[in-house]
């Protein structure tokens, strides 16, 4: 049962190890793909400009909000 859940992860890891480990490390280190130096490196590797993905703020950064409970 537990092995069935890890099978897709293992397929991705062994199918494309460099891409998998690069994505894993960037997620682990919380690197943003839209900021330098990662953005510059990706542009050099792919030859295409990197378009940043919008990340949801989840209400953070807007300050306190008020709610009313009836």
Rosetta silent file (secondary structure, phi, psi, omega in degrees, C-alpha in Angstrom):
SEQUENCE: XXXXXXXXXXXXXXXXXXXXXXXXXXXXXXXXXXXXXXXXXXXXXXXXXXXXXXXXXXXXXXXXXXXXXX
SCORE:     score description
SCORE:     0.000 S_00000001
   1 L     0.000  -49.442  179.460    0.000    0.000    0.000 S_00000001
   2 H   -66.970  -34.840  179.826    2.719    2.479    0.939 S_00000001
   3 H   -66.837  -34.148  177.934    4.807    1.379   -2.046 S_00000001
   4 H   -63.522  -32.150 -179.815    1.924    2.168   -4.433 S_00000001
   5 H   -74.847  -26.629 -179.363    1.951    5.777   -3.255 S_00000001
   6 H   -89.392  -10.201 -177.394    5.687    6.147   -3.926 S_00000001
   7 H   -60.730  -47.128  178.176    5.589    4.646   -7.425 S_00000001
   8 H   -62.045  -36.120  178.340    4.726    7.924   -9.283 S_00000001
   9 H   -64.283  -43.785  179.713    7.461    9.737   -7.369 S_00000001
  10 H   -66.078  -38.051  178.280   10.025    7.093   -8.299 S_00000001
  11 H   -61.427  -45.582  178.937    8.974    7.196  -11.984 S_00000001
  12 H   -65.016  -41.130 -177.352    9.512   10.948  -12.156 S_00000001
  13 H   -65.494  -42.869 -177.905   12.807   10.747  -10.285 S_00000001
  14 H   -85.659  -21.202  178.868   14.281    8.038  -12.504 S_00000001
  15 H   -74.231  -44.452 -179.955   12.686    9.290  -15.729 S_00000001
  16 L  -137.246   77.250 -172.075   14.119   12.819  -15.523 S_00000001
  17 H   -65.508  -37.605 -177.475   16.575   12.888  -12.608 S_00000001
  18 H   -68.431  -44.942  179.671   18.141   16.302  -13.277 S_00000001
  19 H   -65.700  -41.218 -179.832   14.795   18.072  -13.643 S_00000001
  20 H   -63.157  -49.902 -178.030   13.357   16.263  -10.622 S_00000001
  21 H   -68.005  -34.036  176.397   16.290   17.030   -8.340 S_00000001
  22 H   -64.101  -44.744  177.193   16.475   20.624   -9.574 S_00000001
  23 H   -66.430  -39.052  179.057   12.808   21.170   -8.790 S_00000001
  24 H   -64.171  -46.140 -179.391   13.109   19.377   -5.470 S_00000001
  25 H   -66.982  -39.780  179.606   16.115   21.458   -4.386 S_00000001
  26 H   -66.842  -35.074  175.712   14.566   24.739   -5.507 S_00000001
  27 H   -70.080  -40.122 -179.741   11.425   23.910   -3.554 S_00000001
  28 H   -65.537  -39.979 -179.513   13.404   22.817   -0.510 S_00000001
  29 L   -87.674    0.003  179.701   15.502   25.994   -0.566 S_00000001
  30 L    56.981   44.607  177.301   12.416   28.104   -1.386 S_00000001
  31 L   -85.096  136.906  177.053   14.027   29.589   -4.485 S_00000001
  32 L   -91.459  128.786 -178.388   11.782   31.632   -6.742 S_00000001
  33 L   -73.682  -11.773 -179.975   12.187   30.792  -10.415 S_00000001
  34 L   -95.675    3.187 -178.656   11.279   34.362  -11.348 S_00000001
  35 L  -116.955  153.733  176.853   14.145   36.012   -9.437 S_00000001
  36 L   -72.169  149.794    3.756   17.860   36.253  -10.165 S_00000001
  37 L   -87.287   -6.444 -178.021   20.188   34.279  -10.225 S_00000001
  38 H   -65.500  -41.778 -179.104   17.826   31.359  -10.922 S_00000001
  39 H   -61.613  -44.739 -179.996   15.921   33.263  -13.616 S_00000001
  40 H   -63.739  -43.434 -179.894   19.118   34.196  -15.462 S_00000001
  41 H   -64.146  -42.822  178.797   20.444   30.637  -15.302 S_00000001
  42 H   -64.923  -37.294  178.357   17.177   29.168  -16.590 S_00000001
  43 H   -65.189  -39.875  178.088   17.097   31.668  -19.446 S_00000001
  44 H   -67.137  -38.016 -177.554   20.640   30.695  -20.438 S_00000001
  45 H   -73.161  -40.518 -174.532   19.849   26.979  -20.272 S_00000001
  46 H   -96.327  -24.316 -176.833   16.572   27.040  -22.173 S_00000001
  47 L    79.282    4.393  179.693   17.054   30.055  -24.419 S_00000001
  48 L  -120.635  143.061  177.624   13.542   31.208  -23.538 S_00000001
  49 L   -66.823  146.168 -179.153   12.596   33.927  -21.054 S_00000001
  50 L   -89.859  126.623  175.736   11.134   32.700  -17.795 S_00000001
  51 L   -98.840  121.955 -178.652    7.631   33.903  -17.002 S_00000001
  52 L   -67.439  145.500  178.620    6.995   34.022  -13.259 S_00000001
  53 L   -93.485  132.202  178.935    4.023   32.124  -11.933 S_00000001
  54 L   -68.225  128.722  178.429    1.650   34.104   -9.755 S_00000001
  55 L  -103.828  134.843  179.834    1.645   32.758   -6.228 S_00000001
  56 L   -67.401  140.326 -178.395   -1.466   33.171   -4.106 S_00000001
  57 L   -86.108  -18.961 -179.474   -0.990   35.449   -1.142 S_00000001
  58 L    55.645   34.478  177.715   -3.655   33.750    1.013 S_00000001
  59 L    81.617    1.803 -178.975   -4.552   37.118    2.515 S_00000001
  60 L   -81.332  144.733  176.104   -0.983   37.815    3.623 S_00000001
  61 L    85.805   -1.181 -179.743    0.416   41.283    3.231 S_00000001
  62 L   -98.593   -3.643 -178.475   -2.932   43.054    3.122 S_00000001
  63 L    87.438 -177.905 -178.469   -3.029   43.916    6.789 S_00000001
  64 L   -69.637  145.720  176.384   -5.724   43.032    9.298 S_00000001
  65 L  -116.915  151.941  179.380   -9.216   42.348    8.053 S_00000001
  66 L  -107.655  144.021  175.777  -12.449   42.747    9.957 S_00000001
  67 L  -130.099  155.150  176.097  -15.264   40.254   10.014 S_00000001
  68 L  -123.775  133.214 -179.687  -18.694   40.438   11.544 S_00000001
  69 L  -111.918  122.042 -179.678  -20.405   37.435   13.054 S_00000001
  70 L   -94.004    0.000    0.000  -24.175   37.590   13.370 S_00000001
